Amino acid sequence: MAESATGRHCRRGGASGVTASRRLAPRAPRPPLRSHGNGRRVGAAGPRQRGGVEMEPAREAEEPPGSPALPAEEPQGGQPVGAPPGEEALPAAAGRERGVRGAGPQGPGGRAARGRGRRGGGESGRAGRRPRVTVDSSKAKTSLEALKISLRQLRWREVRMLKDSDPSWKPTFIVKPDGGCQGDGIYLVKDPSDIRLSGSIPARPAVVQEYICKPLLVDKLKFDIRLYVLLKSLEPLEIYIAKDGLSRFCTEPYQEPTLKNLHQVFMHLTNYSLNIHSGNFIHSDDANTGSKRTFSSILCRLSSRGADVKKLWSDIISLVIKTIIALTPELKVYYQSDIPAGKPGPTCFQILGFDILLMKNLKPMLLEVNANPSMRIEHEQELSPGVFENVPSAVDEEVKVAVIRDTLRLVDPHKKKRRDVQCQAPERGPEEPLPASPAALPSLCLKQVFPKYAKQFSYLRLLDRVAALFIRFLGVKGTTKLGPTGFRTFIRNCKLSNSNFSMASVDILYIDITRRWNSMGIDHKESGMCLQAFVEAFFCLAQKKYKSLPLHEQVASLIDFCEYHLAALDEKRLVCGRGVVERRSAVVPCHADGPHLTPAAHSPLLNRMATAGKFADDRNHRYERC
């Protein structure tokens, strides 16, 4: 959680957000240095980068080694080519980096020159021994002063960010009204006070994000990626990602946002529904050209330029899984209120649209998740002013039909039945005709990523277990909020109250947290404690009970504690239930004064209850000692 993440950052060391570049002597190539800012490393200089080197981001600290990767697209062009004019250089793949580092453009002469530089001890020799390093301190905040002292001791140079030299520099924000779609109401601002709360746009909540000013460009245009993700099941969690998606392009060459161009939506917003109205929009049936292309065509292009598309896919998979894990606790609360319990077979599924933006260094950034992505496979074409007709879109059809078809194949409720029938079918006679076989379908375009990679992300699923506790004590079917009685029952059954935390304190905790969350919420139709409020209360209880542990371990320990006591309670109820059944079987026929039990019917029940109680007490004693 927050504390553990901070601990990881402190152990990694360095000033947060520091980037470095290195100036090398032309005849003295050396192995790359590793900077200590935000876990970044300095990469190798390519043949087109003689004055500096490219920065490549290290993997996130929490991402385990050997992260999953989908099959990469094969390059279609043989040897890598340089970036076309107007496009920035891309981070090279690992193998290509080694090739650049191994031999510079000077060949053996370069090595000889390097040797002479060392022996001569002249100016070039000093430059070869100690390359000049420049550090960008723009993202360093609390560590800035310590960073400056370190740079002076190392005799490195600082370059400050534009905003330090230009007081008028401001970040840009993108505002997306709540409940909007297809780019409706989206606009850019430099000053948060410019957010429109009234006027032409009705007053409604909005999502405000910091605008990403350094996107990857293709053909000098900004673009984003729409990937389709199938959430096949919540319990157990099953996630599939389509192997291909759509790349939606802006229709005006990109420039970083300024006060003068904030209104140019065709430059900054990648929404298809907006750019289709631009005179520069290009309809194309070719997946490699036009204003809407396949993601696989972009991957081929990046691969041919030396980019590591396997790592890109790995990062995208990690992004998708983490996002779904963050969503599942609340989804499960709504699922249990709408779906009948115990219904066999797949009861529901969801196709989600993930909108992702690639940074210059190929790091994927999540823009938003669409719960109801468009599946149209045609586009509007204007025949004359104000007259439109729908024209099939080959690119949309190629991607979307495959997603829908293979989703239906995966959730087919009769698939298992047909497989069982085929296994039990009797042998055909020699004269019986062969059954008609369906047309051969292509292989699935959907790749399972969860639970395939569940072990790597299991540490993120603590809130899933908290949500399971919340759902257990909701009580009334169809509700999504926990009442005071249900919260008290949770505390009592999990044995969380004691002399230091009375039931009166429980009620105060419930009232304070619930009142605060209800004051922030929009939906007041139902009273009670929502899931987010329950999570906050659970964290408070964990901090009270396990004061000496980090927050992440506090929460994990309290979950284990609650699950243990609830399991013991369920076992006790099961034993009691069996005893009731046996007691009923011993009931003699009714007389005028009511049913009578034989004396022998009582002893097995009492013995089992005593044994269960002794077993639970013994386990409690062992648990407390641990």
C-alpha angles and dihedrals in degrees: 000000000000097000095044091049089052090050091053090051092050092050091051089053130196137094114304116249099008118152124190137198128192130215111212130198107250094241100037112073112178137181113278120271121231114227121211097223116112092332093292126150132206112243132206125282115248123219090265095050108070099149101050146351137260122255117229120192118234120230117274114272094240095050109099121229119268094035116192122269133190118225108285123233113255115244115252105210111052111234120034116264130210123261113279117246111288095025124102123237115266128225107268125236117259095255093050091050091056090051092054093046094048099064128010126209091269096064116189090348089063091055091049091050090050090054093049090050091057094048096043096051091206130138093285090050092054090048090051093051097045115028115201114254125201120196125203106218095181095115097040109109120159090011095054098102093047089047092053092052090049092051092051091051091049091043090234123146130244125219115194127217123259092252091062093055095036113049090191092065113112133172118251123238130201116213121206117185115229115260093017127135141185092029093303111166097353116148141159128240136182095200120047088217087068092068107123111238094167141007124066092359113060114247107263138138116281139195112235118198132177108253115243105234099183106057125159110262129210117192086355089296131120115234141171135207127240110203122182118225124190116213096198099173140001098201104060095019112237122179129181128185124205111240091223134038143165130280112208116199134205114237101224126061111266125254126171110264118270133167088264098054103032090105094055098101093173088064100044108027121067096194110136092213089060101040094048087074091057118103088226095059110123120208109203136170088204112096091213099055140040134053093297119044138162117269089231089063089055090049091053090051093049092046092052088055092054101263119149100241092174090063089045091055090046091054091048092051091050091049093050095047093048091049093051092047089054090052101044100079093061093038090056091053092055092040093058091049094054108029120071112244119246096019108150124233130020107327099183144350136186135218109210128195113221114199109203131181122204119221122217089264090052093252108149116231121196112233100177145320118240116211092194108033118186114259097185114140097194136063134212118255121193110230095179134348106309094356117109136174132191114251123189115254112216093197094052092045093051093054106030101043090054091051094050095042094050093043089058090047091054097047096041103138092203096051094095092044092053091049091052092048092051091051092051097041114123120244116273122244119246093256098043114111120242114258115256109265120217119245112281111262124210120252117280115284089202118088119203112231100164133080082010090076097026096125092060093055103032091105089067095058100080092110089055088063092046089052089052089057090048092051092048092061099040089097105184115076113242098027124117099190131072119233126216092259092053091049091050090049090052091053093046098045093047090047094234098142121087140145091294094047112038128187088255088061088048091057092048091050091050094048096046097048096039093049092051095049093045090053090056096043129093101210110072096162091102126044125213141063116324123212094261091053090048090052090053091049090048091053090050090052091048092052091050094049101040105031098159097054130083114262095257091053091044091058094042091050093050091049090053090047094051095044091051094053093044091051090051090049092050091050091051091050090049091054091047090049092054090049091053091052091052091047091053091051089056094055112119122218114290120267129195092273094048138266120328129207122218112240091240091063093069101055100065091049094048092045093051093047091049091049092049091049092049090048092051092047091049092050091047090052092051091047094052091050091054 
